[in-house]
Amino acid sequence: MTTFPSFPGWDGIHPAMAQFPVALLLVAPLMLVISLFARQAWRAWAGSALVLMVLGTAAAWFAVASGHAAGQLVDKVQGLERAIGQHEALGIATRNLFTLLTVVWALVMLVPIWRKKALAPALRIGIQVGFFACYIVATAVLANTAMRGGLLVHDYGVRAMLGALPREATSAVAVTAPAEGGPATAVPAVVGPAPKEVKAR
């Protein structure tokens, strides 16, 4: 009988959740560039960018929250605590930056509609260029956040608990001491009945 893996818990979903803000928020500036040159259809492209920003920013909030929950399961040894702290701080900064940018761009799109008066072409282009410059700075922070998360996996060996454990077992994430000066490694530590021995026939 085919079985499917169980859905990870809140403290194990961060690796998957973190991919959404990266993908969505890095595609949005492409829409912004197109809107800059699409004179007649600029609003449609700018609206598409806003949708991506809203979805990406919402995903960033979930990624930060799930990442904080996952970080509580890791034993802070050697430089690992500092690395996790830097990654979490950058994640919060990324979330806040894109929240601000999303609100600003929503106002740029909605205020002219509310006033029933379109922006002058020169003013619109100036706003778009300035906003795009700010957005590029935010994407640099986003990329740095993603890179720090990758270092936790590849340099420190931090792994998420993705599967459900039996009821009689309790789980945690343990970090092993580095071997010969290497990075610390985080591995699942399961406390429960020992696995049954399988005898070869």
C-alpha positions in Angstrom: 0.0 0.0 0.0 1.4 3.4 -1.0 1.8 5.8 1.9 2.5 9.5 1.7 4.8 11.4 4.1 3.1 13.2 6.9 2.7 17.0 6.7 5.5 18.6 8.7 4.7 20.5 11.9 5.0 24.3 12.3 8.6 23.9 13.5 9.5 21.7 10.5 7.9 23.6 7.6 10.3 26.5 7.5 12.6 25.1 4.7 9.6 24.8 2.4 7.9 28.0 3.5 11.1 30.1 3.0 11.1 29.4 -0.8 7.9 31.3 -1.4 9.0 34.8 -0.5 12.2 34.4 -2.4 10.5 33.3 -5.6 7.6 35.8 -5.4 9.5 38.8 -4.3 12.3 38.3 -6.9 9.8 38.1 -9.8 8.0 41.3 -8.8 10.7 43.7 -10.0 10.5 42.2 -13.5 6.9 43.3 -13.6 7.9 46.8 -12.3 10.4 47.1 -15.1 7.8 46.2 -17.7 5.4 48.6 -16.2 8.0 51.4 -16.6 8.1 50.9 -20.4 4.5 49.9 -21.0 2.9 53.3 -21.5 -0.7 52.1 -22.1 -0.7 49.0 -20.0 1.5 50.1 -17.2 -1.2 49.8 -14.6 -1.8 46.1 -15.4 1.9 45.2 -15.0 2.2 47.4 -11.9 -0.9 45.7 -10.5 0.6 42.3 -11.2 3.7 43.4 -9.3 1.6 44.4 -6.4 -0.1 41.0 -6.3 3.2 39.3 -6.2 4.5 41.6 -3.5 1.4 41.0 -1.3 1.7 37.2 -1.6 5.5 37.3 -1.1 5.3 39.6 1.9 2.6 37.4 3.5 4.8 34.3 2.9 7.7 36.2 4.5 5.7 36.7 7.7 5.0 32.9 7.8 8.6 32.1 7.0 9.9 34.3 9.9 7.4 32.8 12.3 8.1 29.2 11.3 11.8 29.8 11.3 11.7 31.2 14.9 9.8 28.0 15.9 12.4 25.8 14.2 15.3 27.7 15.9 13.9 26.9 19.3 14.6 23.2 18.7 18.3 23.6 17.9 20.9 23.3 20.7 22.9 26.5 20.5 26.6 25.3 20.4 29.7 27.2 19.4 29.0 29.6 16.5 25.6 28.1 15.7 23.7 30.4 18.1 25.2 33.5 16.4 24.5 32.2 12.9 20.9 31.5 13.8 20.5 34.9 15.4 21.9 36.7 12.3 19.6 34.7 10.0 16.6 35.5 12.1 17.5 39.2 12.3 17.9 39.4 8.6 14.6 37.6 8.1 12.8 40.1 10.3 14.4 43.0 8.4 13.4 41.5 5.1 9.8 41.0 6.3 9.6 44.6 7.5 11.2 46.1 4.4 8.9 44.3 2.0 5.9 45.1 4.2 6.7 48.8 3.9 7.4 48.6 0.2 4.1 46.7 -0.4 2.1 49.4 1.5 3.9 52.2 -0.5 3.2 50.6 -3.8 -0.4 49.9 -2.9 -0.8 53.6 -2.2 0.8 54.5 -5.5 -1.7 52.3 -7.2 -4.8 53.2 -5.2 -4.5 56.9 -4.4 -4.9 58.0 -8.0 -8.0 55.8 -8.3 -9.4 57.3 -5.1 -8.7 60.8 -6.3 -10.0 60.0 -9.8 -7.0 61.7 -11.2 -4.2 59.9 -13.0 -0.6 60.7 -12.2 1.2 62.8 -14.7 3.5 60.6 -16.8 6.7 62.4 -15.6 5.7 62.0 -12.0 4.6 58.4 -12.4 7.9 57.5 -14.1 9.9 59.3 -11.3 8.0 57.4 -8.6 8.5 54.1 -10.4 12.3 54.6 -10.8 12.7 55.7 -7.2 10.6 52.8 -5.9 12.5 50.3 -8.1 15.8 51.5 -6.6 14.5 51.0 -3.1 13.2 47.6 -4.1 16.6 46.5 -5.4 18.1 47.4 -2.0 15.4 45.2 -0.3 16.2 42.3 -2.7 19.8 42.5 -1.6 18.7 42.0 2.0 16.4 39.2 0.9 19.3 37.4 -0.9 21.6 37.8 2.1 18.9 36.3 4.3 18.5 33.3 1.9 22.3 32.9 1.8 22.5 32.8 5.6 19.8 30.2 5.7 21.8 28.1 3.2 24.9 28.4 5.4 22.9 27.0 8.4 22.1 23.9 6.2 25.4 23.4 4.4 28.0 24.7 6.9 26.3 23.8 10.2 24.2 20.8 9.0 20.9 22.1 10.5 18.0 20.0 9.4 14.3 20.3 10.0 12.1 17.6 11.5 9.8 16.8 8.5 8.1 13.6 9.6 5.8 12.7 12.4 7.2 10.4 15.1 5.4 7.6 16.9 3.3 8.6 19.9 5.6 6.8 22.3 8.6 8.7 21.1 9.6 12.3 21.8 11.8 14.2 19.5 14.3 17.1 19.5 17.0 18.4 17.3 20.5 17.8 18.7 23.7 19.3 17.5 26.7 17.1 17.4 30.1 18.4 18.2 32.3 19.2 15.2 34.7 16.5 14.0 38.3 17.7 13.6 37.4 21.4 13.5 34.5 20.9 11.2 31.0 22.5 11.5 28.5 21.4 14.2 25.8 19.1 12.9 22.2 19.2 13.9 20.5 15.8 13.8 17.1 14.5 15.0 17.4 12.9 18.4 14.7 10.4 19.1 13.9 9.1 22.6 11.8 6.0 22.6 11.8 2.3 22.2 14.8 0.9 20.4 14.1 -0.4 16.9 13.5 -4.1 16.6 16.4 -6.2 15.4 15.9 -7.8 12.0 17.4 -11.3 11.7 18.7 -12.4 8.4 17.3 -15.7 7.2 
